Structure formats: structure tokens, C-alpha cells
């Protein structure tokens, strides 16, 4: 039996890069003071620690950096990306919050890489090369205790619109299990943009889930929700009322989520995969529950690659080896009602959610599409105080990081969480599909989204002992 996952071990789970790199130093040292820098002795340890989780065969990055032969052709590009802080990717403003998964290199690490390239990008002595990091057969969580794979392979034509597919995988678990780390692994990264995995219970025969509603459910939703189906995509109806300030509405901007219908996607959020995020993991004592007999429902966003492609994606699970004290919850703070005018360079929209219990926030993840410029997530406390929990001044659709706090943030009952986002729908945005159109919330990347995902625990919950009077278990 494997040992229980430690907090140190979880550091390797949190994202596409290892989270033990130090933050950037405040005082810079000149790379000219670094002499005789070689790949094997000086650069490889930096790349193995901070870059190899992406830059390895078959993973997200376009090239491997596990050997001198792999890295040498990219030396100038590596220098540029590192010196300009584009790599490793990290978009949070360092003035707000301290995060366990801070990917930024130290000043000395940056100077070492720059000096290596400036000095001719030499290989060095073979004996100086450290062992390459283990690849774990493609899993960033290490070897999973269980792997759940789509029942059938899906084939996609070369061209056509994006598709959202909802695929059920039976777990066949005979007893409840607690998951301490979960990873969604695309079967084909050419066409899988993102995966969201939910824990759902089997529906009684003849009923349908939120994602496959009955005619009665559809009628009710059409009367009060703002979405319509466009092929396999959900999009906001163009003529729906506009509320850019979602916080001014009773529902915080979230619309249909207010009555609990699909507020967590038809089930409990387990894990997610998107560019920049592919692992959900928690320290000892925290976990997510999969009940006996539950299913895993995958929401997979597929795009076209220009050639016929196939996919059969999987979910990997690492089980908690000790009974957890608290379960981890995920709350989306969303606005479905905003509308971005054609050509708008800095359009603001917001969403809010108020906690009904004392909680601790574990992590925050902003989510927008290609017009997203920035997002700040703030807390407004019952005593009148407020603070910025996370500021992402340069949002990147290509790197959707889940920001894990070094120390969970205490949030008292009645605290309002506000997500404030800005969008660029102008010709200045090189990623903008069409600046002449008004843009609303929708599944495809040519629409937009405004969601702040909040992972948290409830203070009163103690799974290993009776709950306090008035608390929850």
C-alpha cells in the first residue's frame, strides 16, 4: 500500500509546473557575474524543476526540454521567454495574495539561463547532468489509484463548429471513496480544449440529467433561462436583458444557477483540465467524495484541427489514504447576462456570490475567453472591510491557472465575493474573432464567459467527528 499523500507530494500535482520554485527576488544580480555556465550543471536543474512537467514528449508544450539535444535548438527562444517573464507562465499580480503554485523563477535562475545562452549555450560534462524527472506515464499526479476512461472512442470531422459533448463513465465503486488528487487527461490534445468532470448519481430509468433535459424541463428553462441550443453549444439569446453589473441582480448575475438547477453542472465538480490547468489536488485532511455507484460525467469542449481526429479521454484518481476532515467544494461565481458592444476596448462586467457559512477559500480560478483582458476577485466582509484576493492584470486564455493560496483565506458568513472583468472586443485585440459583433455569454470560444471558480471548505464541517451544534457535516 502506498503511503498517504503528503503536502510536499501534492506540490507536484497542482499544475503544469512544479510549485516549489522561489518567487522573483527584489534585487537583481547581473548575468555577467555568472561564469562557465553549462546546460548539464546549471540549466538542466532549473528546467527539470520548473519546465519539464509541460516540456516533455506528448504533453502540452511544443517541444521537450529533457536533454541538451532537445533544448539547444530553442536556446534563444528560451532566453527571450524567460527574461521577459513569459515563461514559466504566471499572471497574478504579486501585490495581492501568496500562492503555493507560484511558477515564477528566481532572479538567479533567470540570470543563469540568460548567461548560458550568452556564453554559447554549452552542454557541459555528462557527469554533471542530474537525473531527468520521472514522467509517470503522462500523469502529473503520479501513478493513479484508478483510471476511468470514456466507454467509446469518438471521431470528429476535420472541419465544423466547436462541440460540447457530455459523456458518462460509470465508476462501479462498491463503496464511497475520497479523492485527494484528480486529473483529467485528454486523449487527443489537438481537439480537446477542456474537460470538466462532475460526480453524478445514476438517474432513475426514464429521467434525464440537466444536460439532457426532458421536454418539460426545456419548456421551463426556455421561459426563464437565457440560453438556446446552437447545435451542441449553449449560447445566450441575443435579445435577453443585459446586466453587465451582475452584482446588482438578486442572483449575482448567474441566472439559472440561482435555483440550483445545474449550478454545479448537474453534479459535484471533481476536477478540470484546460490550457494551464490539468490537476486538482488537496493537502492531507481535505478531499472530494465519490459515492458508491456514482458516475463521472465529462463535459468536453472539442474544436476542429483540420484533419479527421479521434479522442478517448480519461480521468485519473489518487485516493486519500486517511479519512479526511473536510470535503472540498467548488462554487462558480458567474455572470450570464453581460453584453460586450462591438469595438469596445475595455468593457467591464461583474459577478457576485455571498457565502452563507464561515468558510476558508483554498484557490481561485478566473475564466474568460479570447476577449478577456483582466479579472480581479475581491472579498467584501460583513464588517465593511474589503480586500483584493486575486488580481490577474493580463489574463491569458492559453494559461487558465488555478491559484492555490499558501494559507487558506478565512471568509466569514455573509462575505460577498465579487469578480470584476474587462473585455477587449476591438481591432486592437489580435485574438478577437470578430470586433463588429456584440458578444454574449456562450460555450464557444467566439462567445465569452465570466466565471470565477472558488474552491473552499466549510469551517463547521468535521467528517471525522460529530459536528458542533448548528454546524454541518
For each residue, the residues with C-beta under 8 A, 3 or more apart:
1: 321
2: 145 321
3: 6 321
4: 284 320 321 322
5: 9 10 180 181 281 284 318 320 321
6: 3 9 10 284
7: 10 11 283 284
8: 11
9: 5 6 12 13 142
10: 5 6 7 13 14 180 181 281 282 283
11: 7 8 14 18 19 20 100
12: 9 18 19 53 140 142
13: 9 10 140 141 142 181 183 279 281 318
14: 10 11 19 100 101 279 281 402 404
15: 19 53 101 103 276 277 278 279 401 402
16: 53 54 60 140 276 277 278
17: 21 50 51 53 54 88 101 103
18: 11 12 21 49 50 53
19: 11 12 14 15 100 101 102 103 404
20: 11 49
21: 17 18 49 50 88 102 103 104 105 106 109
22: 25 105 106 109
23: 94 102 104 106
24: 85 94 104 105 106 107 110
25: 22 28 29 106 107 108
26:
27: 107
28: 25 107 111
29: 25 33 107 108 111
30: 33 111
31: 34 111 112 114 115 118
32: 115
33: 29 30
34: 31 37 42 111 112 115
35:
36: 119
37: 34 41 42 43 112 115 116 119 122
38: 41 42 43 116 122 123 124 125 128
39: 42 43 44 68 71 72 116 121 122 123 124 129
40: 43 44 68 123 124 125 126 128 129
41: 37 38 44 124 125 128 129
42: 34 37 38 39 45 46 112 116 124
43: 37 38 39 40 46 47 71 112 113 116
44: 39 40 41 47 48 68 129 130
45: 42 48 49 130
46: 42 43 49 50 51 105 109 112 113
47: 43 44 50 51 52 55 65 71
48: 44 45 51 52 66 130 132 133
49: 18 20 21 45 46 52 133
50: 17 18 21 46 47 88 103 105 109
51: 17 46 47 48 54 55 61 65 87 88
52: 47 48 49 55 56 65 66 132 133
53: 12 15 16 17 18 56 59 133 140
54: 16 17 51 59 60 61
55: 47 51 52 59 61 63 64 65 66
56: 52 53 59 61 64 65 66 135
57: 64 66 135
58: 138
59: 53 54 55 56 138
60: 16 54 189 275 278
61: 51 54 55 56 64 65
62:
63: 55 70 74
64: 55 56 57 61 67 70
65: 47 51 52 55 56 61 70 71 74 78
66: 48 52 55 56 57 70 132 133
67: 64 70 71 132
68: 39 40 44 71 72 123 129
69: 72
70: 63 64 65 66 67 74
71: 39 43 47 65 67 68 74 75 78
72: 39 68 69 75 121 123
73:
74: 63 65 70 71 77 78
75: 71 72 78 79 116 117 121
76: 79 80 117
77: 74 80 81
78: 65 71 74 75 81 82 87 113 117
79: 75 76 82 83 113 114 117 118
80: 76 77 83 84 86
81: 77 78 84 86 87
82: 78 79 85 86 87 105 110 113 114
83: 79 80 110 113 114
84: 80 81
85: 24 82 90 104
86: 80 81 82 89
87: 51 78 81 82
88: 17 21 50 51 103 104 105
89: 86 103 276 396 398 399 401
90: 85 102 103 104 401
91: 392 393 394 395 396 399 401
92: 96 97 99 102 390 391 392 401 403
93: 96 391 392 393
94: 23 24 104
95: 391
96: 92 93 388 389 390 391
97: 92 388 389 390 403 405
98: 102 405 406 407
99: 92 102 403 404 405 406
100: 11 14 19 404 405 406
101: 14 15 17 19 401 402 403 404
102: 19 21 23 90 92 98 99
103: 15 17 19 21 50 88 89 90
104: 21 23 24 85 88 90 94
105: 21 22 24 46 50 82 88 109 110 113
106: 21 22 23 24 25 109 110
107: 24 25 27 28 29 110 111
108: 25 29 111 112
109: 21 22 46 50 105 106 112 113
110: 24 82 83 105 106 107 113 114
111: 28 29 30 31 34 107 108 114 115
112: 31 34 37 42 43 46 108 109 115 116
113: 43 46 78 79 82 83 105 109 110 116 117
114: 31 79 82 83 110 111 117 118
115: 31 32 34 37 111 112 118 119
116: 37 38 39 42 43 75 112 113 119 121 122
117: 75 76 78 79 113 114 121
118: 31 79 114 115
119: 36 37 115 116 122
120:
121: 39 72 75 116 117
122: 37 38 39 116 119
123: 38 39 40 68 72
124: 38 39 40 41 42 128 129
125: 38 40 41 128
126: 40 129
127:
128: 38 40 41 124 125
129: 39 40 41 44 68 124 126
130: 44 45 48
131:
132: 48 52 66 67
133: 48 49 52 53 66
134:
135: 56 57 138
136: 139 140 141 142 143
137: 143
138: 58 59 135 185
139: 136 142 143 144 183 185 316
140: 12 13 16 53 136 183 278 279
141: 13 136 144 181 182 183 279 281 316 318
142: 9 12 13 136 139 318
143: 136 137 139
144: 139 141 147 183 316 317 318
145: 2 317 318 319
146: 316 317 319
147: 144 314 315 316 317
148: 169 171 296 314 315 317
149: 169 312 313 314 315
150: 153 154 167 169 187 298 311 312 313 314
151: 167 169
152: 312
153: 150 187 310 311 312
154: 150 165 310 311 312
155: 308 309 310
156: 160 163 191 302 304 308 309 310 311
157: 160 304 308
158: 304 305 306 307 308 309
159: 304 306
160: 156 157 163 304
161: 230 231 232 233 304 444
162: 193 233 301 302 303 304 443 444 445
163: 156 160 231 232 233 301 302
164: 232 233 234 299 300 301 302 443
165: 154 232 298 299 300 302
166: 209 211 212 297 298 299 300
167: 150 151 297 298 300
168: 200 295 296 297 298
169: 148 149 150 151 295 296 297 298 315
170: 295
171: 148 290 293 294 295 296
172: 293
173: 176 177 290 291 292 293 294
174: 292 293
175: 292
176: 173 289 290 291 292
177: 173 289 290 317 319
178: 287 288 289 290 319 320 323 324
179: 182 270 287 288 289 290 317 318 319 320
180: 5 10 281 282 284 286 287 318 319 320 321 324
181: 5 10 13 141 279 280 281 282 317 318
182: 141 179 197 270 271 279 280 281 288 315 316 317 318
183: 13 139 140 141 144 271 273 278 279 280 315 316
184: 195 196 197 271 272 273 278 298 313 314 315
185: 138 139 273 278 313 314 315 316
186: 189 192 195 273 311 313
187: 150 153 192 310 311 312 313 314
188: 191 192 309 310 311 312 313
189: 60 186 192
190: 305 309
191: 156 188 302 303 304 305 309 311
192: 186 187 188 189 195 273 300 301 302 311 313
193: 162 274 275 301 302 303 445
194: 272 273 274 275 300 301
195: 184 186 192 272 273 274 298 299 300 301 313
196: 184 265 269 271 272 273 298 299
197: 182 184 269 270 271 272 296 297 298 299 315
198: 264 265 266 267 268 269 270 296 297 298 299
199: 267 268 270 288 289 290 291 294 295 296 297
200: 168 209 266 267 268 294 295 296 297
201: 267 291 293 294 295
202: 293 294 295
203: 207 208 209
204: 207
205:
206:
207: 203 204 214
208: 203 212 213 214 217
209: 166 200 203 212 213 266 297
210: 213 217 261 262 265 266
211: 166 262 265 266 297 299
212: 166 208 209
213: 208 209 210 217 218 221
214: 207 208 217 218
215: 218 219
216: 219 220
217: 208 210 213 214 220 221
218: 213 214 215 221 222
219: 215 216 222 223
220: 216 217 223 224
221: 213 217 218 224 225 227 256 261
222: 218 219 225 228
223: 219 220
224: 220 221 256
225: 221 222 255 256
226: 236 237 240 255 256 336 337 441
227: 221 234 235 236 237 256 336
228: 222 234 235 236 237
229: 232 233 234 235
230: 161 233 234 235 442 444
231: 161 163
232: 161 163 164 165 229
233: 161 162 163 164 229 230 442 443 444
234: 164 227 228 229 230 442 443
235: 227 228 229 230 440 441 442 443 444 447
236: 226 227 228 240 336 337 440 441 442 447
237: 226 227 228 240
238: 438 440
239:
240: 226 236 237 337 440
241: 337
242: 337 338 339
243: 246 248 249 253 335 337 338
244: 335 337 338 339 347 348 349 350
245: 248 249 253 349 350
246: 243 249 251 252 253 254 334 335 337 338 349 350 351 352 450
247: 252 253 350 351 352 416 418
248: 243 245
249: 243 245 246 252 253 337
250: 258
251: 246 254 255 257 258
252: 246 247 249 333 335 351 352 353 354
253: 243 245 246 247 249 334 335 336 337 338 349 350 351 352 450
254: 246 251 257 258 263 332 333 334 335 336 351 353
255: 225 226 251 258 336 337
256: 221 224 225 226 227 259 261 262 336
257: 251 254 260 261 262 263 332 334
258: 250 251 254 255 263
259: 256
260: 257 263
261: 210 221 256 257
262: 210 211 256 257 265 266
263: 254 257 258 260 332
264: 198 267 268 269 330 332
265: 196 198 210 211 262 269 297 299
266: 198 200 209 210 211 262 297
267: 198 199 200 201 264 297
268: 198 199 200 264 288 289 330
269: 196 197 198 264 265 272 330
270: 179 182 197 198 199 280 288 290 296 315
271: 182 183 184 196 197 279 280 315
272: 184 194 195 196 197 269 277 280 402 453
273: 183 184 185 186 192 194 195 196 277 278
274: 193 194 195 277 278 367 400
275: 60 193 194 397 398 399 400
276: 15 16 89 396 398 399 400 401
277: 15 16 272 273 274 365 400 401 402
278: 15 16 60 140 183 184 185 273 274
279: 13 14 15 140 141 181 182 183 271
280: 181 182 183 270 271 272 288 402
281: 5 10 13 14 141 180 181 182 318
282: 10 180 181 286 287 288 328 362
283: 7 10 286
284: 4 5 6 7 180 320 322
285: 322 324 325 326
286: 180 282 283 324 325 326 327 328 362 457
287: 178 179 180 282 320 324 327 328
288: 178 179 182 199 268 270 280 282 327 328
289: 176 177 178 179 199 268 327
290: 171 173 176 177 178 179 199 270 294 296 317
291: 173 176 199 201 294
292: 173 174 175 176
293: 171 172 173 174 201 202
294: 171 173 199 200 201 202 290 291
295: 168 169 170 171 199 200 201 202
296: 148 168 169 171 197 198 199 200 270 290 315
297: 166 167 168 169 197 198 199 200 209 211 265 266 267
298: 150 165 166 167 168 169 184 195 196 197 198 313 315
299: 164 165 166 195 196 197 198 211 265
300: 164 165 166 167 192 194 195 311 313
301: 162 163 164 192 193 194 195 443
302: 156 162 163 164 165 191 192 193 311
303: 162 191 193 445
304: 156 157 158 159 160 161 162 191
305: 158 190 191 309
306: 158 159
307: 158
308: 155 156 157 158
309: 155 156 158 188 190 191 305
310: 153 154 155 156 187 188
311: 150 153 154 156 186 187 188 191 192 300 302
312: 149 150 152 153 154 187 188
313: 149 150 184 185 186 187 188 192 195 298 300
314: 147 148 149 150 184 185 187
315: 147 148 149 169 182 183 184 185 197 270 271 296 298
316: 139 141 144 146 147 182 183 185
317: 144 145 146 147 148 177 179 181 182 290
318: 5 13 141 142 144 145 179 180 181 182 281
319: 145 146 177 178 179 180
320: 4 5 178 179 180 284 287 323 324
321: 1 2 3 4 5 180
322: 4 284 285
323: 178 320 463 464
324: 178 180 285 286 287 320 327 463 464
325: 285 286 461 462 463 464
326: 285 286 457 458 461 462 463
327: 286 287 288 289 324 457 461 463
328: 282 286 287 288 362 455 456 457
329: 455 456 457 458
330: 264 268 269 453 454 455
331: 353 453 454 456
332: 254 257 263 264 451 452 453 454
333: 252 254 351 352 353 377 417 418 419 451 452 453 454
334: 246 253 254 257 351 449 450 451 452
335: 243 244 246 252 253 254 338 349 350 351 419 441 450
336: 226 227 236 253 254 255 256 441
337: 226 236 240 241 242 243 244 246 249 253 255 441
338: 242 243 244 246 253 335 349 440 441 448 450
339: 242 244 438 439 440
340: 344 347 349 371 423 425 438 439 440 448
341: 344 347 425 438
342: 425 435 436 437 438
343: 425 426 427 435 436
344: 340 341 347 423 424 425 426
345: 424 425 426 428
346: 373 422 423 424
347: 244 340 341 344 422 423 424 425
348: 244 420 421 422
349: 244 245 246 253 335 338 340 420 421 423 450
350: 244 245 246 247 253 335 418 419 420 421 450
351: 246 247 252 253 254 333 334 335 418 419 450 451 452
352: 246 247 252 253 333 416 417 418 419
353: 252 254 331 333 416 417 454
354: 252 414 415 416 417
355: 358 359 411 412 413 414 415 417 456
356: 413 414
357: 413 458 459 460 472
358: 355 410 411 412 413 458 459 460
359: 355 411 456 457 458 459
360: 408 409 410 411 456 457 459
361: 364 389 405 408 409 411 454 455 456
362: 282 286 328 404 405 408 455 456 457
363: 402 403 404 405 454 455
364: 361 377 389 390 402 403 405 452 453 454 455
365: 277 400 401 402 403 452 453
366: 372 375 377 390 392 395 400 419 421 451 452
367: 274 400 449 450 451 452 453
368: 371 372 375 395 397 421 423 448 449 450 451
369: 372 397 445 446 447 448 449
370: 397 429 431 432 433 445 446
371: 340 368 423 424 425 429 431 432 439 448
372: 366 368 369 375 395 397 421 422 423 448
373: 346 394 395 421 422 423 424
374: 391 392 393 394 395 421 422
375: 366 368 372 390 392 395 419 420 421 422 450 452
376: 388 390 391 392 419 420
377: 333 364 366 388 389 390 391 417 418 419 420 452
378: 386 387 388 389 417 418 420
379: 386 387 389 409 411 415 416 417 418
380: 385 386 415 416 417 418
381: 384 385 386 387 412 414 415
382: 412 413 414 415
383:
384: 381
385: 380 381
386: 378 379 380 381
387: 378 379 381
388: 96 97 376 377 378 391
389: 96 97 361 364 377 378 379 409 417
390: 92 96 97 364 366 375 376 377 403
391: 92 93 95 96 374 376 377 388
392: 91 92 93 366 374 375 376 395
393: 91 93 374
394: 91 373 374
395: 91 366 368 372 373 374 375 392
396: 89 91 276 399 400
397: 275 368 369 370 372 400 431 445
398: 89 275 276
399: 89 91 275 276 396
400: 274 275 276 277 365 366 367 396 397
401: 15 89 90 91 92 101 276 277 365
402: 14 15 101 272 277 280 363 364 365 453 455
403: 92 97 99 101 363 364 365 390
404: 14 19 99 100 101 362 363
405: 97 98 99 100 361 362 363 364 408 409
406: 98 99 100
407: 98
408: 360 361 362 405 457
409: 360 361 379 389 405
410: 358 360
411: 355 358 359 360 361 379 415 417 456
412: 355 358 381 382 415
413: 355 356 357 358 382
414: 354 355 356 381 382
415: 354 355 379 380 381 382 411 412
416: 247 352 353 354 379 380
417: 333 352 353 354 355 377 378 379 380 389 411 452 454
418: 247 333 350 351 352 377 378 379 380
419: 333 335 350 351 352 366 375 376 377 450 451 452
420: 348 349 350 375 376 377 378
421: 348 349 350 366 368 372 373 374 375 450
422: 346 347 348 372 373 374 375
423: 340 344 346 347 349 368 371 372 373 439 448
424: 344 345 346 347 371 373 428 429 432
425: 340 341 342 343 344 345 347 371 429 432 435 437 439
426: 343 344 345 429 432 435
427: 343 432 435
428: 345 424
429: 370 371 424 425 426 432 435
430:
431: 370 371 397
432: 370 371 424 425 426 427 429 435
433: 370 445 446
434: 437 446
435: 342 343 425 426 427 429 432
436: 342 343
437: 342 425 434
438: 238 339 340 341 342
439: 339 340 371 423 425 447 448
440: 235 236 238 240 338 339 340 447 448
441: 226 235 236 335 336 337 338 447 448 449 450
442: 230 233 234 235 236 447 448 449
443: 162 164 233 234 235 301 447
444: 161 162 230 233 235 447
445: 162 193 303 369 370 397 433
446: 369 370 433 434
447: 235 236 369 439 440 441 442 443 444
448: 338 340 368 369 371 372 423 439 440 441 442
449: 334 367 368 369 441 442
450: 246 253 334 335 338 349 350 351 367 368 375 419 421 441
451: 332 333 334 351 366 367 368 419
452: 332 333 334 351 364 365 366 367 375 377 417 419
453: 272 330 331 332 333 364 365 367 402
454: 330 331 332 333 353 361 363 364 417
455: 328 329 330 361 362 363 364 402
456: 328 329 331 355 359 360 361 362 411
457: 286 326 327 328 329 359 360 362 408 461
458: 326 329 357 358 359 461 472
459: 357 358 359 360
460: 357 358 467 468 470 471 472
461: 325 326 327 457 458 467 471 472 473
462: 325 326 465 466 467 468 471 473
463: 323 324 325 326 327 473
464: 323 324 325
465: 462
466: 462 473
467: 460 461 462 471 472 473
468: 460 462 471
469:
470: 460
471: 460 461 462 467 468
472: 357 458 460 461 467
473: 461 462 463 466 467
